[in-house]
Amino acid sequence: MKKTSNKLAIKREDQVKVLTGKEVGKTGKVLKIIPQKQRAIVEGINFIKKAERPSQRMQKGGIVEKEAPVHLSNLMVICKHCNKPTRIGRTKVDDGFSVRVCKKCGEIIDK
């Protein structure tokens, strides 16, 4: 199995753009990251139809549309400062922590 690093370029709440697939060019906010599978669930992207059984949460059941995971390699972070899709770099700050940096404008992406 491929060894993955614990630092991902994409985090929850990031605005991302889809690079490939049927949803190419669309943007959305990351709702959830699944690091073990290298995937993310993005708001409004990659809808699937799933049959749901009746439950306490959903009294009737039926066919429900929900977002499916997208591979992280198909997503690119949109920088908050320059509003462009960008690759992510990492740099150390004065207190020794690593922060994400926009490769286009050089601004720090993390809060």
C-alpha positions in Angstrom: 0.0 0.0 0.0 1.2 3.5 -0.8 2.5 5.5 2.1 0.8 8.9 2.4 2.0 11.9 4.4 -0.1 13.3 7.2 -0.1 16.8 5.6 -2.7 17.3 3.0 -2.8 20.4 0.7 -6.6 20.6 0.9 -8.4 21.1 4.2 -12.0 21.3 5.4 -13.8 24.6 4.5 -11.4 25.3 1.6 -12.8 26.7 -1.6 -11.8 24.3 -4.4 -12.1 24.0 -8.2 -12.6 20.6 -10.0 -9.9 19.9 -12.6 -11.2 16.7 -14.3 -14.3 14.5 -14.7 -17.9 15.3 -15.4 -17.9 18.3 -13.0 -14.8 20.0 -14.5 -14.6 23.8 -13.9 -17.1 23.9 -11.0 -16.2 25.2 -7.6 -17.4 24.4 -4.1 -16.5 24.3 -0.5 -14.9 21.1 1.0 -17.3 19.6 3.6 -15.3 16.6 4.6 -11.8 15.1 4.0 -11.2 11.3 3.9 -7.4 11.1 4.3 -7.2 7.3 4.2 -8.7 7.2 0.7 -7.2 10.5 -0.5 -10.8 11.9 -1.1 -12.9 14.9 -0.3 -16.6 15.6 -0.3 -17.3 18.9 -2.0 -20.5 20.9 -1.6 -22.7 20.8 -4.7 -20.2 18.5 -6.7 -20.5 14.9 -7.8 -24.1 14.0 -6.9 -25.2 10.4 -6.8 -28.6 8.9 -6.2 -28.8 6.5 -3.3 -31.8 4.4 -2.1 -32.4 5.1 1.6 -34.5 2.9 3.9 -37.0 4.5 6.3 -35.4 5.5 9.6 -36.0 7.9 12.5 -34.2 10.6 10.6 -36.0 10.0 7.3 -39.5 8.7 7.9 -40.4 7.7 4.3 -37.2 6.5 2.7 -36.8 6.6 -1.1 -34.2 7.8 -3.5 -31.9 10.6 -2.1 -29.3 12.7 -3.9 -26.1 13.3 -2.0 -22.5 14.3 -2.7 -20.0 11.5 -3.4 -16.3 11.8 -2.6 -13.9 13.2 -5.3 -10.2 12.2 -5.4 -7.9 15.0 -4.1 -5.8 14.9 -7.2 -8.8 16.2 -9.1 -9.2 19.3 -6.9 -7.2 22.6 -6.7 -7.4 25.1 -3.9 -8.7 28.6 -4.8 -6.5 31.3 -3.0 -8.5 33.7 -0.9 -6.2 36.6 -1.8 -5.8 36.3 -5.6 -9.0 34.3 -6.3 -7.2 31.9 -8.6 -6.8 28.1 -8.4 -3.3 27.5 -7.2 -0.9 24.8 -6.1 0.0 24.8 -2.4 3.5 25.2 -0.9 4.6 25.0 2.7 6.8 27.3 4.6 7.9 27.5 8.3 6.8 30.5 10.3 8.9 32.1 13.1 7.4 29.8 15.8 8.4 26.7 13.9 4.9 25.7 12.5 4.4 24.8 8.9 1.7 26.9 7.0 0.2 26.6 3.6 1.3 29.2 1.0 -0.2 30.2 -2.4 2.3 29.4 -5.1 0.9 32.3 -7.3 0.8 35.3 -5.0 2.9 34.0 -2.0 0.3 34.8 0.6 -0.4 32.5 3.6 -3.6 30.5 3.0 -4.1 29.2 6.6 -5.9 31.4 9.1 
